[in-house]
Amino acid sequence: MDDRWWLVEQMLRNAKGMHFDGCHKIYLSMDDEQVRQMEEWDYETYAPNLKDIVDWYDESCGLRFINAVFTNDDANDGFVTLIPQGYGEGRYCG
């Protein structure tokens, strides 16, 4: 695995949950508030594990990305890009 996957693996160790929209958005909730927020947005919460997140990424369209999300006063500052959108090759949503 390259350095980006190493970073995902490290963040998974402290994640409270992970979420997938079924197409390309993959999030790691890094605190309980973010788990609640994702569930309010109708994301299902899964126990953090590398195998599932790699499978989701492999199944995703070319717009895929992985972000860690922390609660922050400015919500936009809480998003940390682990694997940027469009990184590597992939299929496109259609």
C-alpha positions in Angstrom: 0.0 0.0 0.0 1.2 3.5 -0.7 1.5 6.3 1.8 -2.1 7.4 1.4 -3.4 4.0 2.5 -0.9 4.0 5.4 -2.5 7.3 6.5 -6.0 5.8 6.2 -4.9 2.8 8.3 -3.5 5.1 11.0 -6.7 7.3 11.1 -8.9 4.1 11.3 -7.2 3.3 14.7 -8.9 6.3 16.3 -12.1 6.6 14.2 -15.5 6.2 15.9 -17.2 5.0 12.8 -17.0 4.9 9.0 -19.6 5.8 6.4 -20.1 5.2 2.6 -22.7 6.7 0.3 -22.6 3.6 -2.1 -20.9 5.6 -4.9 -17.9 7.7 -4.0 -18.0 9.4 -0.6 -16.2 7.6 2.2 -15.9 9.3 5.6 -14.2 8.4 8.9 -16.0 10.0 11.8 -13.2 10.9 14.3 -15.5 11.7 17.2 -19.0 10.9 18.5 -20.5 14.2 17.3 -19.5 13.3 13.7 -21.0 9.9 14.0 -24.3 11.6 15.1 -24.0 14.1 12.2 -23.5 11.4 9.6 -26.4 9.4 10.9 -28.6 12.6 10.7 -27.6 12.8 7.1 -28.8 9.1 6.7 -25.3 7.5 6.5 -25.1 4.1 8.1 -22.3 3.8 10.6 -19.9 0.8 10.3 -17.2 -0.3 12.7 -13.8 1.0 11.5 -11.8 -1.6 9.6 -9.4 -1.5 6.7 -10.8 -4.4 4.7 -14.2 -2.8 4.3 -12.9 0.6 3.4 -10.6 -0.8 0.8 -13.5 -2.8 -0.7 -15.7 0.3 -0.8 -12.9 2.3 -2.5 -12.4 -0.5 -5.0 -16.1 -0.6 -5.8 -16.5 3.2 -6.0 -16.7 5.4 -9.1 -13.9 7.6 -10.3 -15.1 10.5 -8.1 -14.2 8.5 -5.0 -12.4 10.0 -2.0 -11.8 9.3 1.7 -12.0 12.0 4.3 -11.6 12.0 8.1 -14.0 14.3 9.8 -13.5 16.0 13.1 -15.9 18.3 15.0 -14.7 21.9 14.6 -16.1 25.4 15.1 -15.9 25.8 11.3 -17.4 22.6 9.9 -15.3 22.9 6.7 -12.1 22.9 8.8 -13.1 19.6 10.2 -12.6 17.7 7.0 -9.1 16.1 6.4 -8.4 14.6 3.0 -6.8 11.2 3.3 -7.3 10.1 -0.3 -8.3 13.0 -2.6 -11.1 12.8 -5.1 -10.1 11.1 -8.3 -6.8 9.7 -6.9 -5.7 6.9 -9.2 -7.8 5.3 -11.8 -11.4 4.2 -11.4 -14.9 3.9 -12.9 -17.1 6.9 -13.2 -20.6 7.2 -11.8 -23.2 7.1 -14.4 
